[in-house]
Amino acid sequence: MADQKRKLEIAQRRTQALRMRIAGVSPTLIAERLGCNSPQAASGDITAALKRAAKAKCRRPTPA
């Protein structure tokens, strides 16, 4: 159960980081606001969120 909770927390943080970056917030400020260790960690979260979104889009069936 703790593992699932941790995965959910990570997914939520990554989604928030991506939303903030799309809004124009710098990785440095994202890291500060979300409690990441560094701007590089925030950038990693953004990249992971983008990859997850791309995979989800590829899995969706194309409407006919």
N, C-alpha and C positions, 0 to 999 in steps of 0.2 A: 504494500500500500504506500509506503513512504517513497518508493521508487516512482510510482505513478504520480504522486503529488509533486515530486521534484521535476519530473518531465513536464508537467503542466506549468509549473512556475517558470521553467526555462522557455517554454513555447510562448508564454504570455510576455516575458521580458523581451524576447526576440521580436515579437510582433510590435510591441511598444517602441522598440528601438527603430524598427523599419518605418513606422508611422512618423516618428519624430524626424528621421532623416529625410523622408519625403517632404515634410513640412519645412525643411531647410535648416534644421538644427545640426550643429557640428558634432562629429564623433566625440570630441572632448567634452562637450556639454552633455551629450547623451550618457557618456560614461559616468559623469558626476551625478546626474539626476537618477540614473538607474542603479548606481552602486557597482559599476563594473570596475575591474582593476586598472584598466587603461583604455585610452581611445582605440587601441588595436583590438581589445576584447569587444568593445562596442561594435567596431567594424565587422568583427567575426560574427557577432549576433545578427547584424544586418544581412550579411552574406548568407548565413544559414536560413534566415527567414525568406530571402529571395529564392533560394534553392527549393525550399519547401513549397512555396507558392507556385513555382514553375512545375514541380512534380504534380501538384494537385490539379493544375490546369491541364496538364497532359493526360491525366487519368479520366477527366470528364469526357463523356461521350459527346460527339459533335451533333448538334441538332440537325435533323433532316429537312 
